[in-house]
């Protein structure tokens, strides 16, 4: 079959113009090559296209029902001067944003199902039209992953003149200066620009390019050390000056280096909706004007980030400095924050942060980890500070072109079904599962309740005086054993009770007996997470290699008893930290598995702990599938943690709320 036949068969509406249509000729030759060799070599990725290229691709998209002007205009909530202008808007934004061209094509799904296309920097729709469809690439109709409960209608009309605005930029990569110049050209308001640069050779370029713009009143440039990432230079050099403005926008040059090429999509996404898209920015400024309590703005989290991006992850301990200074408490593991550290804000909303005289020594030195540092914690704290000061956070959701104060987007990717979970795990050859809050749950949710019940029994037997003091002593004994091992490996419940027995004057037999009793109380409360048990059993009986991996002080035999009670079939490989000495949360388990698993790409792990079950295995290159634990799902429904603070081991609260939390969280996703 030659390429002309392919065009006639695949693209009949444009076959008559084949000689004039260079785009289609390249398409045809590519299809012919694919048919003959079964291979595919991507077209060179590009961020801009000529009018002729766009026009030809527009006709091709329309011939397949994949671009709809009215639908796209409605979903972007703007009027375009012509069809080509709308298509050009889509062509540019879909390189980095999850905007869709019509009801028939979902950009986000296509990128996530074909990650190589994303990494190559290709346009998703263009790839699908020119080769993806012929290759059988996965594509589905457009389906926004989230709809805000209370979208805000904001006008983009009128002149924005009332605000005194500062634009604060940190430039680590010089090529971003051109980008910022583009963004500020024809900006809807005049601004003052504050720029920190990593190299003094950048100064002339910054001054020449930005000072020449009619929208820029003045430019202040500072050469800064590589310390404090983007927040350090802003706070050390400019925080006092920013307090004199009505609004400021903070951005920084950002690149990710992986997959063989620079990945700028995250930075492009944030830059587009924070500075470059004039239609969006006019609406943002109008909302700041209309609502004095609008304190911060940024787009919803970058859609190619993991589901758990809006989680504290490893950063809670590092947040203490900021939370103590600002008198803020944490009540949930998931939170809204400007992921990537770029945002608009009223200085008054962040006053406590801006009014301090900072030094670079106040920030940690490089190199910093990918996550888990004072700066990653600060990024998560700025939204909390604005809210403490009585302000709201405004968000923009690109697929629907909508603004909202609704924070539920942070869990939008946790809408799923049992069938959906099974289908997402099906392609993998080896599937591992966490145990607690993944396959099994505790009837009263609180893990330490078994210890409290044992303490009450020991009180009634006259062995100890207070059940709560017993729990504290038992947990301290576990800590002492870990300390004796230099916090390497793990401990067993029997080692803990030997240590406790030595403290309380028990003999070895009595210590072991109470270790067994604690387990017995816990086993009595173990119940299955029915859908998850059905899923693991499905993969066991259909021949997948199934593993069960747990960080626990219980032995393999004890965990096996719990799994049997929950109805998990035989046929899995069990690894527990108490016997293997390998832990998920320290990374030693994943380092070992990296050597153990012959083909890591065919392996995926399922668990509820965003760090131990998702972030850390991801750092080791493993696929991971994060599910909500019961308390996360409870928070997602808008309810407060009933066990917070001094209620963590309040038996009345445990008996009242524990069964509700556990049963509500039985299925680990929303939308059941």
Residue pairs with C-beta under 8 A, 6 or more apart in sequence:
1 32
1 35
2 32
3 25
3 28
3 29
3 31
3 32
4 18
4 28
6 28
6 31
6 32
6 35
7 14
7 15
7 18
7 24
7 27
7 28
8 15
10 31
10 134
11 24
11 27
11 60
11 63
13 63
14 21
14 24
14 59
14 60
14 63
17 24
18 24
18 25
18 28
21 56
22 56
23 53
23 56
23 57
23 60
24 56
24 60
26 43
26 130
27 60
27 129
27 130
27 131
30 40
30 130
30 131
30 134
31 131
31 134
33 39
34 40
34 131
34 134
34 135
35 134
40 131
40 135
42 116
42 117
42 120
42 122
42 127
42 131
43 122
43 126
43 127
43 130
45 120
45 121
45 122
47 92
47 95
47 121
48 92
49 57
49 88
49 91
51 84
54 84
54 87
54 88
54 91
55 84
57 87
57 91
57 126
57 129
58 67
58 83
58 84
58 87
60 129
61 67
61 87
61 101
61 125
61 129
64 104
64 129
65 102
65 104
66 101
66 102
66 104
66 105
66 125
66 128
66 129
67 87
67 90
67 101
67 102
67 125
68 101
68 102
68 103
68 104
69 80
69 83
69 86
69 87
71 102
71 103
72 86
72 89
72 90
72 99
72 100
72 101
72 102
73 79
73 80
73 86
75 99
75 100
75 399
75 400
75 401
76 86
76 89
76 99
76 401
77 400
77 401
77 402
78 156
78 279
78 401
80 86
80 89
87 101
90 99
90 101
90 125
91 123
91 125
91 126
93 99
93 272
93 398
94 101
94 107
94 123
94 124
94 125
95 121
95 123
95 265
95 268
96 264
96 265
96 266
96 268
96 269
96 272
97 107
97 269
97 272
97 273
97 303
97 398
98 107
98 108
98 111
98 303
98 398
98 399
99 107
99 398
99 399
100 106
100 107
100 142
100 399
101 107
101 125
102 142
103 141
103 142
104 141
104 142
105 124
105 125
105 128
105 139
105 141
105 142
106 139
106 140
106 141
106 142
106 143
107 124
107 125
107 142
108 145
108 303
108 304
108 399
109 138
109 139
109 140
109 143
110 117
110 124
110 125
110 127
110 128
110 132
110 137
110 138
110 139
110 140
111 117
111 118
111 124
111 304
112 118
112 304
113 137
113 138
113 139
114 124
114 127
114 132
114 137
114 138
117 124
117 127
117 132
117 137
118 124
118 265
118 304
119 258
119 259
119 260
119 261
119 263
120 261
121 261
121 263
121 265
127 137
128 137
128 139
132 139
133 139
142 399
144 397
144 399
144 400
145 303
145 399
145 412
145 413
145 415
146 300
146 397
146 408
146 409
146 412
147 400
148 395
148 397
148 400
148 402
148 404
148 406
148 408
148 409
149 404
149 406
149 408
150 404
150 405
150 406
151 400
151 402
151 403
151 404
151 406
152 287
152 394
152 402
152 403
152 404
152 405
154 283
154 284
154 286
154 287
154 290
154 403
155 283
155 286
156 279
156 282
156 283
156 286
157 282
158 282
158 286
159 188
160 188
160 189
160 282
160 285
160 286
160 289
161 189
162 246
162 289
163 189
163 245
163 246
163 247
163 285
163 288
163 289
164 192
164 244
164 245
164 246
164 247
165 189
165 190
165 191
165 192
165 245
165 246
165 247
165 248
165 249
166 191
166 192
166 193
166 194
166 238
166 241
166 242
166 245
166 247
166 248
166 249
167 184
167 191
167 192
167 193
167 194
167 248
167 249
167 251
167 275
168 193
168 194
168 195
168 234
168 238
168 242
168 248
168 249
168 250
168 251
169 176
169 180
169 193
169 194
169 195
169 196
169 250
169 251
169 252
170 195
170 196
170 224
170 230
170 233
170 234
170 251
170 252
170 253
171 177
171 180
171 195
171 196
171 197
171 198
171 202
171 206
171 252
171 253
172 198
172 226
172 252
172 253
173 253
173 255
174 199
174 201
174 202
174 205
175 253
176 253
176 267
177 202
177 205
177 206
177 209
177 210
178 209
179 271
180 210
180 251
180 275
181 209
181 210
181 213
182 276
183 271
183 275
183 276
184 191
184 193
184 210
184 213
184 215
184 216
184 275
185 213
185 215
186 215
186 278
187 213
187 215
187 275
187 278
187 281
188 278
188 281
188 282
188 285
189 215
189 285
190 215
190 216
190 217
191 215
191 216
191 217
192 216
192 217
192 218
192 219
192 220
192 245
193 210
193 216
193 218
193 219
193 220
194 220
194 222
194 234
194 237
194 238
194 241
194 242
195 206
195 210
195 219
195 220
195 221
195 222
196 221
196 222
196 223
196 224
196 233
196 234
196 237
196 238
197 203
197 206
197 221
197 222
197 223
197 224
198 223
198 224
198 226
199 223
200 223
202 221
203 221
203 223
206 219
206 221
207 219
207 221
210 216
210 219
211 218
211 219
220 238
220 241
222 233
222 237
222 238
224 232
224 233
224 236
224 237
224 360
225 360
226 366
227 360
227 363
227 364
227 365
227 366
228 235
228 236
228 360
228 362
228 363
228 375
229 252
229 341
229 363
229 368
229 375
230 250
230 252
230 341
230 342
231 341
231 363
231 375
231 378
231 379
232 358
232 360
232 362
232 363
232 375
234 242
234 250
235 353
235 354
235 356
235 358
236 358
236 359
236 360
236 362
239 353
239 354
239 355
239 356
239 358
240 354
240 355
240 357
242 248
242 347
242 354
243 347
243 351
243 354
243 355
244 347
245 347
246 346
246 347
247 285
247 288
247 344
247 345
247 346
247 347
248 344
248 345
248 347
249 274
249 275
249 343
249 344
250 341
250 342
250 343
250 344
250 345
251 270
251 271
251 274
251 275
251 342
252 341
252 342
253 267
254 264
254 266
254 267
254 270
254 340
255 262
255 263
255 264
255 267
256 262
256 263
256 264
256 266
257 263
265 302
265 304
266 302
266 304
266 305
266 340
267 340
269 299
269 302
269 303
270 298
270 299
270 302
270 340
270 342
271 342
272 280
273 280
273 298
273 299
273 396
273 398
274 281
274 297
274 298
274 299
274 342
274 343
274 344
275 281
280 396
283 403
284 297
284 344
284 394
284 396
284 403
287 294
287 297
287 394
287 403
288 294
288 297
288 344
288 346
291 392
293 390
293 391
293 392
294 346
294 391
294 392
294 394
295 345
295 346
295 348
295 349
295 350
295 386
295 387
295 389
295 390
295 391
295 392
295 393
296 338
296 343
296 344
296 345
296 346
296 349
296 350
296 382
296 383
296 386
296 391
296 392
296 393
296 394
297 343
297 344
297 345
297 393
297 394
297 395
297 396
298 338
298 342
298 343
298 344
298 393
298 395
298 396
299 395
299 396
299 397
299 398
300 395
300 396
300 397
300 398
300 409
301 309
301 310
301 339
301 409
301 410
302 309
302 339
302 340
305 339
306 614
306 615
306 618
306 626
307 413
307 414
307 626
308 610
308 614
308 615
308 626
309 339
310 334
310 335
310 336
310 337
310 339
310 410
310 411
311 333
311 334
311 335
311 610
312 319
312 330
312 333
312 334
312 335
312 380
313 371
313 372
313 376
313 610
313 611
313 615
314 371
314 372
314 376
314 611
314 615
315 371
315 372
315 373
315 376
315 377
315 380
316 330
316 377
318 372
318 373
318 374
318 376
318 377
319 330
319 377
319 378
319 380
319 381
321 374
321 377
322 328
322 353
322 377
322 378
322 381
322 385
323 329
323 330
323 381
323 384
325 352
326 352
326 353
326 381
326 384
326 385
326 388
327 388
328 381
328 384
328 385
328 388
331 640
331 641
331 644
332 635
332 641
333 610
333 631
333 632
333 635
334 410
334 411
334 632
334 635
334 636
335 380
335 383
335 384
335 410
336 383
336 393
336 395
336 407
336 409
336 410
337 379
337 380
337 381
337 382
337 383
337 384
338 379
338 382
338 383
339 379
340 379
341 379
343 382
345 382
345 386
346 391
347 354
348 389
348 391
349 385
349 386
349 389
349 391
350 382
350 385
350 386
350 389
351 389
352 385
352 389
353 382
353 385
363 374
363 375
364 373
364 374
364 375
368 375
370 619
371 615
383 393
386 392
386 393
387 393
392 405
393 405
393 407
394 403
394 404
394 405
395 403
395 404
395 405
395 406
395 407
395 409
396 402
396 403
397 403
397 404
397 409
408 636
411 628
411 636
411 670
414 627
414 628
414 636
414 669
414 670
415 669
415 670
415 671
416 669
416 670
416 671
417 669
417 671
417 672
418 531
418 534
418 535
418 667
420 669
421 531
421 532
421 535
421 625
421 627
421 669
422 535
422 538
424 625
425 431
425 535
425 539
425 604
425 606
425 625
428 544
428 602
428 603
428 604
428 623
429 544
429 545
429 599
429 602
429 603
430 544
430 545
430 546
430 547
430 597
430 602
430 603
430 604
431 536
431 539
431 544
431 545
431 546
431 547
431 603
431 604
431 605
431 606
432 546
432 547
432 548
432 549
432 603
432 604
432 605
432 606
433 439
433 532
433 536
433 546
433 547
433 548
433 549
433 605
433 606
433 607
434 548
434 549
434 550
434 584
434 605
434 606
434 607
434 608
434 609
434 613
435 548
435 549
435 550
435 552
435 559
435 562
435 563
436 442
436 447
436 550
436 552
437 529
437 608
437 629
437 630
437 665
437 668
438 529
438 532
438 606
438 607
438 608
438 613
438 627
438 668
439 528
439 529
439 532
439 533
439 536
439 548
439 563
439 566
439 568
440 526
440 527
440 528
440 529
440 562
440 563
440 565
440 566
441 526
441 527
441 528
441 529
441 630
441 662
441 665
441 666
442 449
442 450
442 522
442 525
442 526
442 527
442 658
442 662
443 525
443 526
443 527
443 658
443 659
443 662
444 525
444 654
444 655
444 658
444 659
444 662
445 630
445 631
445 643
445 654
445 657
445 658
445 659
445 661
445 662
445 665
446 643
446 648
446 649
446 654
446 658
447 522
448 471
448 475
448 648
448 649
449 521
449 525
449 649
449 651
449 654
449 658
450 518
450 519
450 521
450 522
450 525
451 470
451 471
451 474
451 475
451 518
451 521
452 467
452 468
452 471
452 649
452 651
452 654
453 521
454 470
454 514
454 517
454 518
454 521
455 464
455 466
455 467
455 468
455 469
455 470
455 471
455 474
456 467
457 517
458 464
458 467
458 470
458 514
459 465
459 466
459 467
459 470
463 504
464 470
464 473
464 504
468 649
471 649
473 500
473 503
473 504
474 496
474 497
474 500
474 518
477 496
477 497
477 499
477 500
477 503
478 491
478 496
478 499
478 553
480 499
481 491
481 495
481 496
481 499
482 490
482 491
485 491
488 581
489 577
489 581
489 582
489 583
490 551
490 553
490 577
490 578
490 580
490 581
490 582
490 583
491 553
491 578
492 553
492 554
492 555
492 578
492 579
493 515
493 518
493 519
493 553
493 554
493 555
493 558
493 578
494 511
494 512
494 515
496 515
496 553
497 511
497 512
497 514
497 515
497 518
498 508
498 511
498 512
500 506
500 511
500 514
501 507
501 508
501 510
501 511
501 514
506 514
519 554
519 558
522 562
523 558
523 561
523 562
523 565
526 562
526 565
526 566
527 566
527 662
528 565
528 566
528 567
528 568
529 566
529 666
529 667
529 668
530 666
530 667
531 666
531 667
532 627
532 668
533 566
533 567
533 568
536 546
536 548
536 568
536 569
536 572
537 567
537 568
537 569
539 546
540 546
540 569
540 570
540 571
540 572
541 569
541 571
545 573
546 571
546 572
546 573
547 572
547 573
547 574
547 575
548 559
548 563
548 568
548 572
548 573
548 574
548 575
549 574
549 575
549 576
549 584
549 589
549 605
550 559
550 574
550 575
550 576
550 577
551 576
551 577
551 583
551 584
551 585
551 589
551 612
552 559
552 576
552 577
552 578
553 578
554 562
554 576
554 578
555 576
555 578
555 579
556 574
556 576
556 579
559 574
559 576
560 574
563 574
575 582
575 589
577 583
577 584
577 589
580 589
581 588
582 588
582 589
582 592
583 589
583 612
584 590
584 607
584 609
584 612
584 613
584 616
584 617
585 609
585 611
585 612
585 616
587 616
587 619
587 620
590 616
590 617
590 619
590 620
590 622
591 620
593 603
593 620
593 622
594 600
594 620
594 621
594 622
597 603
600 621
600 622
601 623
603 622
603 623
604 622
604 623
604 624
604 625
605 613
605 614
605 617
605 622
605 623
605 624
605 625
606 613
606 624
606 625
606 627
607 613
607 614
607 624
607 625
607 626
607 627
608 626
608 627
608 628
608 629
608 632
608 668
609 629
610 626
613 624
613 626
614 624
614 625
614 626
617 624
618 624
627 668
627 669
628 636
628 665
628 668
628 669
628 670
629 665
629 668
630 661
630 662
630 664
630 665
630 666
631 641
631 661
631 665
632 665
633 664
633 665
633 668
633 669
633 670
634 641
634 661
634 664
634 665
635 641
636 670
637 664
642 653
642 656
642 657
642 661
643 650
643 653
643 654
643 657
647 653
